[in-house]
Structures are given as C-alpha cells and as structure tokens.
Amino acid sequence: MKNLKTILISTLLLSQVAFADNNKYKEGEKLYKTNCAVCHGTTGGMDMGKRVAPPVIAIRMHYIKTYSDEDSFVTAVSEWVEKPEEERSMMRGAIRKFNLMPAISIPKEDAEKIAAYIYAGDLESPEGYQKHYEKKHGKKGKKNME
C-alpha cells in the first residue's frame, strides 16, 4: 500500500511538471505569434520576394547547431533579440537577404519564453522549406526541422 501511495504521488508530481513545461512553451508560442510571426512566420513560403525575414524554423536549425541544450539556446536567441549585431550573427545569409534585424523592445522574460518555444515548440515550416534547406545544407541536420 505504501508503494502504491508513493507511485501515485510521484505520478502526480511528474504530470504537474510536464503540464508546467507544456504551459511554458504555450505561452512562448502565444508571444511568438504576437511579436515575431508577422516577419518570421510561414507567409510567403520560400519566395524571398514575399518574405520580410527568415522563417523561424531556419533560426532554430542554425542556432541549435551551436547551442544544442535549451538553456544556452534560449540565452543566445534572447540576447540576439535584445541586441542584434552582424558580428554575432549565426545567419549571415539572412542578413544579406533581409538586412540586420532591428532590436525588439520586449521584456527579457518574454524573449526567453519565445526562445524556449523556438527551441522546443511545434514550429511550422513554410512551403518549400525542406527542399530549400536540403539544397543549401544537404540532408544532414534534417532532424532539427522536426
């Protein structure tokens, strides 16, 4: 009976942690849609003449190569949002195509939630992105698109 009680309490605690993590990403997704999707969303597909900025899935793929754990990824992306600098860019091709992103004035906590969502959330790929990525980078790294 004591073991059953321990199992039930452990299960309840673990489900609360999973729920809290899911909520963290949901809030980041909401903030992303409000603050970022207008430029980094899927509108325009991969037609660079219709895009304002690189798609967010491309940002994930470029950053996750260097910042593979969530904490370092969140720090790097949120710092970039606060102070974009060409010298620190992980996406020089995007700067050539779209220019340097302006600094975005949002609370650091919100930028971190957005970055966590970019790291772990279910991101949409614009039409034609997979083909574009494989042409530029080969099939390596494809797992990061998922």
C-alpha positions, 0 to 999 in steps of 0.5 A: 500500500505504501508503494502504491501511495508513493507511485501515485504521488510521484505520478502526480508530481511528474504530470504537474511538471510536464503540464508546467513545461507544456504551459511554458512553451504555450505561452512562448508560442502565444508571444511568438505569434504576437511579436515575431510571426508577422516577419518570421512566420510561414507567409510567403513560403520560400519566395524571398520576394514575399518574405520580410525575414527568415522563417523561424524554423531556419533560426532554430536549425542554425542556432541549435547547431551551436547551442544544442541544450535549451538553456544556452539556446534560449540565452543566445536567441534572447540576447540576439533579440535584445541586441542584434549585431552582424558580428554575432550573427549565426545567419549571415545569409539572412542578413544579406537577404533581409538586412540586420534585424532591428532590436525588439523592445520586449521584456527579457522574460518574454524573449526567453519564453519565445526562445524556449518555444523556438527551441522546443515548440511545434514550429511550422515550416513554410512551403518549400522549406525542406527542399530549400534547406536540403539544397543549401545544407544537404540532408544532414541536420534534417532532424532539427526541422522536426 
